[in-house]
Amino acid sequence: MINDKKFLITGASGQLAKEFASSLTRQGSDFLAPPEDQFDITNADQVRDMVKDYQPDILLNCAAYNFVDKAEDEPEMAFKVNARAVSILALVCKDANVFPAHFSTDYVFDGKKKDLYTEEDKPNPINIYGESKLKGEEALRERLDHFLIFRLSWVFGAGRQNFLYKLLQWAEGKETLKVVSDEVSVPTFTEDVVKMVLLALEKGLRGTYHLTNSGKCSRYEWAKYFFDKKGIATEVQPAFLAEFPVKATRPAATPMANKRIRDALNVSIPTWQDATERFIKKIES
Ligand SMILES: NC(=O)c1ccc[n+]([C@@H]2O[C@H](COP(=O)([O-])OP(=O)(O)OC[C@H]3O[C@@H](n4cnc5c(N)ncnc54)[C@H](OP(=O)(O)O)[C@@H]3O)[C@@H](O)[C@H]2O)c1
C-alpha cells in the first residue's frame, strides 16, 4: 500500500512539493519535506545524510531551477540543479534502494511538431532550461533501472510561481492586457499531477510518462478563460511572442499527449478548463 510508504520530498517550498505535502498529510502518510537550506540537492553529503537518517521508500524530486530566461545567463546553475544534482539523487537512491519519481518538462521538445508530443518523440530542446532538464532525465535513466519520470507543462497550483498568479498581478489596475497567442501547450494543475503520481506509484509503473491535464491551448486562451471564470474585467488581447523581449527562445507548440499514463492507470484526466475552475475555487475559498 502506498499509504504505508515513507516519502522524502525535495524543493519543499515549490508549488508541486506543497501539493504533495498536503495530499500526503490528508492520506496520513509519513513524509519529510525539509526546507531547501537544509536539503540542497546539489550537496551530495546533505542528500546522502538525509536519506540515511530518514530512510524513505520513495523520493519525490520536486526541486528544480525553473527560471527559463535567467538560465540563458547562468547556465551553470541550471545544469547544476536540473542535471548534476539529479545524478547525485540517482546514485544515492541506488545505494539506499529508494525509488525516485522525477519531474521534467515539455520544453525538452523543440515545438515544431504539428501534433501532440508522445513519449516516442525525440527530444530536441532549444533553450538552456530545456537542455538542462533533458540532461536530468538522462542522468536518471543512465544510473537506474527503475524510476518514474513525468514530463509536465505549464504547472499551476499553490504559491506565486505560476502563470495565473502572474496574470492577476499584471492585470491589476489595467483595462487591457496583451498575452501571447503563438505559444501553445497544456496547463497542468498540481492537484491532478499529485493524484496521478500517487496512483502510478501504487500501481508500480516504471518509465517515462507525459502527465498533463487534457486538451491544449495558447497562453492567450488560458488567460481569457481564467479571467472570464474569475470575473476579472481586464480585457485580454492576443499578441505575438516576438512582441515581448525575452532572453530564452520558447518552443512554439509543445502540447503533450497524456494517453500513455491514462491507459496505464485506466483513468481519465480532467481538461485544463476543469482544472482552472477548480483552481479558482481553491484560491477563493
Ligand atoms: N512550473 C512550470 O510551469 C513547470 C513546467 C514544466 C515542468 N515543470 C517541472 O515540474 C517540477 C515542479 O515544478 P514547480 O512548478 O513546483 O517548481 P517551483 O515552484 O519552482 O519549485 C521548485 C523548488 O525547487 C527549489 N530548489 C531550487 N534549487 C534547489 C536545490 N539546489 N535544492 C533544493 N531545492 C531547490 C526552489 O527553491 P527556490 O525557490 O528557493 O529557488 C523551488 O522551491 C520541476 O521539475 C519543474 O522543472 C514545471
The ligand as an SDF file (V2000), in Angstrom:
LIG
                    3D

 48 52  0  0  0  0  0  0  0  0999 V2000
    6.3640   25.4890  -13.2950 N   0  0  0  0  0  0  0  0  0  0  0  0
    6.1300   25.0320  -14.5110 C   0  0  0  0  0  0  0  0  0  0  0  0
    5.4130   25.6630  -15.3070 O   0  0  0  0  0  0  0  0  0  0  0  0
    6.7210   23.7200  -14.9690 C   0  0  0  0  0  0  0  0  0  0  0  0
    6.5080   23.3030  -16.3010 C   0  0  0  0  0  0  0  0  0  0  0  0
    7.0300   22.0800  -16.7210 C   0  0  0  0  0  0  0  0  0  0  0  0
    7.7320   21.2920  -15.8320 C   0  0  0  0  0  0  0  0  0  0  0  0
    7.9360   21.7190  -14.5490 N   0  0  0  0  0  0  0  0  0  0  0  0
    8.7110   20.8590  -13.6480 C   0  0  0  0  0  0  0  0  0  0  0  0
    7.8680   20.4350  -12.6010 O   0  0  0  0  0  0  0  0  0  0  0  0
    8.6150   20.2880  -11.3830 C   0  0  0  0  0  0  0  0  0  0  0  0
    7.9460   21.0650  -10.2780 C   0  0  0  0  0  0  0  0  0  0  0  0
    7.8780   22.4350  -10.6540 O   0  0  0  0  0  0  0  0  0  0  0  0
    7.2490   23.5670   -9.7260 P   0  0  0  0  0  0  0  0  0  0  0  0
    6.4300   24.4180  -10.6130 O   0  0  0  0  0  0  0  0  0  0  0  0
    6.6850   23.0000   -8.4860 O   0  0  0  0  0  0  0  0  0  0  0  0
    8.5870   24.3530   -9.3840 O   0  0  0  0  0  0  0  0  0  0  0  0
    8.8280   25.5310   -8.3240 P   0  0  0  0  0  0  0  0  0  0  0  0
    7.5510   26.0110   -7.7470 O   0  0  0  0  0  0  0  0  0  0  0  0
    9.7630   26.4830   -8.9800 O   0  0  0  0  0  0  0  0  0  0  0  0
    9.6220   24.7410   -7.2020 O   0  0  0  0  0  0  0  0  0  0  0  0
   10.9420   24.3030   -7.3520 C   0  0  0  0  0  0  0  0  0  0  0  0
   11.5770   24.3970   -5.9860 C   0  0  0  0  0  0  0  0  0  0  0  0
   12.9090   23.8570   -6.0660 O   0  0  0  0  0  0  0  0  0  0  0  0
   13.6970   24.6270   -5.2130 C   0  0  0  0  0  0  0  0  0  0  0  0
   15.1230   24.4620   -5.4910 N   0  0  0  0  0  0  0  0  0  0  0  0
   15.8850   25.0970   -6.4110 C   0  0  0  0  0  0  0  0  0  0  0  0
   17.1660   24.6910   -6.3140 N   0  0  0  0  0  0  0  0  0  0  0  0
   17.2020   23.7740   -5.3060 C   0  0  0  0  0  0  0  0  0  0  0  0
   18.2310   22.9920   -4.7210 C   0  0  0  0  0  0  0  0  0  0  0  0
   19.5120   23.0840   -5.1420 N   0  0  0  0  0  0  0  0  0  0  0  0
   17.9230   22.1540   -3.7020 N   0  0  0  0  0  0  0  0  0  0  0  0
   16.6550   22.0660   -3.2410 C   0  0  0  0  0  0  0  0  0  0  0  0
   15.6310   22.7870   -3.7600 N   0  0  0  0  0  0  0  0  0  0  0  0
   15.9020   23.6270   -4.7770 C   0  0  0  0  0  0  0  0  0  0  0  0
   13.2230   26.0440   -5.4590 C   0  0  0  0  0  0  0  0  0  0  0  0
   13.6340   26.8650   -4.4140 O   0  0  0  0  0  0  0  0  0  0  0  0
   13.8630   28.4450   -4.6940 P   0  0  0  0  0  0  0  0  0  0  0  0
   12.5140   28.9990   -4.9420 O   0  0  0  0  0  0  0  0  0  0  0  0
   14.4900   28.8920   -3.4240 O   0  0  0  0  0  0  0  0  0  0  0  0
   14.7610   28.5180   -5.8890 O   0  0  0  0  0  0  0  0  0  0  0  0
   11.7120   25.8470   -5.5030 C   0  0  0  0  0  0  0  0  0  0  0  0
   11.1490   25.9560   -4.2200 O   0  0  0  0  0  0  0  0  0  0  0  0
   10.0300   20.7390  -11.7410 C   0  0  0  0  0  0  0  0  0  0  0  0
   10.8170   19.6370  -12.0570 O   0  0  0  0  0  0  0  0  0  0  0  0
    9.8470   21.5920  -12.9790 C   0  0  0  0  0  0  0  0  0  0  0  0
   11.0020   21.6380  -13.7780 O   0  0  0  0  0  0  0  0  0  0  0  0
    7.4280   22.9010  -14.1040 C   0  0  0  0  0  0  0  0  0  0  0  0
  1  2  1  0
  2  3  2  0
  2  4  1  0
  4  5  1  0
  4 48  2  0
  5  6  2  0
  6  7  1  0
  7  8  2  0
  8  9  1  0
  8 48  1  0
  9 10  1  0
  9 46  1  0
 10 11  1  0
 11 12  1  0
 11 44  1  0
 12 13  1  0
 13 14  1  0
 14 15  2  0
 14 16  1  0
 14 17  1  0
 17 18  1  0
 18 19  2  0
 18 20  1  0
 18 21  1  0
 21 22  1  0
 22 23  1  0
 23 24  1  0
 23 42  1  0
 24 25  1  0
 25 26  1  0
 25 36  1  0
 26 27  1  0
 26 35  1  0
 27 28  2  0
 28 29  1  0
 29 30  1  0
 29 35  2  0
 30 31  1  0
 30 32  2  0
 32 33  1  0
 33 34  2  0
 34 35  1  0
 36 37  1  0
 36 42  1  0
 37 38  1  0
 38 39  2  0
 38 40  1  0
 38 41  1  0
 42 43  1  0
 44 45  1  0
 44 46  1  0
 46 47  1  0
M  CHG  2   8   1  16  -1
M  END
$$$$
